[in-house]
Amino acid sequence: MSYPKEMKIDEVVYVKKDEMDELSDNYYIIRTNSAGVHAGEIVSREGKEVKLKNARRLYYWDGAATLSQLAMEGVEKPENCKFPCEVNEIILTEAIEIMPCTIQAQKSIKNVKVWEV
């Protein structure tokens, strides 16, 4: 059964929440001062040090203009992205930007084929 995306009740319009708007429980994009951009689950954070698990380095992405768009929508051209394999754990010592991802963005990042040379 399909439900409408909008519903009006007593002159108030309600909009169905979807994965684009819903934030992941614990999946973030971290931009660092010198180690690039990473996506993963935050284990701990103290000052500029962030420990991630199940993390991927986001070496190159296509289909998102900025990291903000990437965190909200994911990538539109996963075949062009260069995301190496996921690592169990990484400690980033110079985090300068921490952005929560939507569920849609998390799925998009995780589904990019592993880039290898």
C-alpha positions as CSV (number, residue, x, y, z in Angstrom):
1,M,0.0,0.0,0.0
2,S,1.3,3.5,-0.9
3,Y,0.7,6.5,1.4
4,P,0.6,10.1,0.3
5,K,3.6,12.3,0.8
6,E,1.5,15.1,2.2
7,M,-1.7,15.1,4.2
8,K,-3.8,18.1,5.3
9,I,-5.6,18.0,8.7
10,D,-7.3,21.0,10.1
11,E,-5.6,23.3,7.7
12,V,-2.1,22.0,8.7
13,V,0.0,20.2,6.0
14,Y,1.9,17.2,7.3
15,V,4.8,15.8,5.2
16,K,6.0,12.2,5.3
17,K,9.4,11.9,6.7
18,D,11.8,9.9,4.5
19,E,15.4,8.7,4.6
20,M,16.6,12.0,3.1
21,D,15.6,13.9,6.2
22,E,16.2,11.2,8.8
23,L,19.7,11.3,10.4
24,S,21.6,8.1,11.0
25,D,22.1,7.1,14.6
26,N,25.9,7.4,14.5
27,Y,27.4,8.0,11.0
28,Y,29.4,11.1,10.3
29,I,31.6,12.8,7.8
30,I,34.8,14.1,9.4
31,R,37.0,16.7,7.6
32,T,40.5,17.0,9.0
33,N,43.1,19.6,8.7
34,S,45.7,17.2,7.2
35,A,44.4,13.7,6.8
36,G,41.5,14.3,4.3
37,V,37.9,13.4,4.7
38,H,36.5,10.3,6.4
39,A,33.1,8.8,7.0
40,G,32.3,6.4,9.8
41,E,30.8,5.8,13.2
42,I,32.1,7.9,16.1
43,V,33.5,5.9,19.0
44,S,34.8,8.8,20.9
45,R,35.7,12.5,20.6
46,E,38.0,14.7,22.7
47,G,38.8,18.1,21.4
48,K,40.0,17.8,17.8
49,E,40.7,14.0,18.2
50,V,37.9,11.7,16.8
51,K,38.1,8.0,16.9
52,L,36.0,6.3,14.2
53,K,35.1,2.7,13.5
54,N,33.9,1.2,10.2
55,A,35.5,4.2,8.5
56,R,36.2,5.0,4.9
57,R,38.4,7.7,3.5
58,L,36.5,9.8,1.0
59,Y,39.4,10.5,-1.4
60,Y,37.3,11.7,-4.3
61,W,33.5,12.1,-4.8
62,D,31.3,13.0,-7.8
63,G,27.7,14.0,-7.7
64,A,27.8,16.2,-4.6
65,A,29.0,19.8,-4.7
66,T,30.1,20.0,-1.1
67,L,30.6,17.9,2.0
68,S,27.3,19.3,3.3
69,Q,25.5,18.0,0.3
70,L,27.3,14.7,0.6
71,A,26.2,14.4,4.2
72,M,22.6,15.0,3.4
73,E,22.1,13.3,0.0
74,G,25.1,11.0,-0.7
75,V,26.6,10.8,-4.1
76,E,24.8,10.8,-7.5
77,K,27.7,9.3,-9.5
78,P,29.1,6.4,-7.3
79,E,30.9,4.9,-10.3
80,N,33.2,7.9,-10.4
81,C,34.0,8.0,-6.6
82,K,37.3,6.9,-5.1
83,F,36.5,5.5,-1.6
84,P,39.0,2.9,-0.5
85,C,38.1,0.0,1.7
86,E,36.5,0.4,5.1
87,V,38.9,0.2,8.1
88,N,38.0,-1.2,11.5
89,E,39.3,1.8,13.4
90,I,41.1,5.1,12.8
91,I,42.0,8.0,15.1
92,L,41.9,11.4,13.5
93,T,43.9,14.0,15.4
94,E,42.9,17.2,13.6
95,A,39.2,17.1,13.0
96,I,37.9,20.5,11.9
97,E,34.4,19.7,10.7
98,I,32.0,17.0,11.9
99,M,28.8,16.5,10.0
100,P,26.0,14.0,10.8
101,C,24.8,12.0,7.8
102,T,21.3,11.1,6.8
103,I,20.4,7.4,6.4
104,Q,20.3,8.0,2.6
105,A,23.8,9.5,2.6
106,Q,25.2,6.6,4.8
107,K,23.8,4.0,2.4
108,S,25.2,5.9,-0.6
109,I,28.7,6.1,0.9
110,K,28.7,2.5,2.0
111,N,27.5,1.3,-1.4
112,V,30.3,3.0,-3.4
113,K,32.5,0.2,-4.8
114,V,35.9,-0.1,-3.1
115,W,38.5,1.9,-5.0
116,E,41.8,0.0,-5.5
117,V,44.9,0.3,-7.6
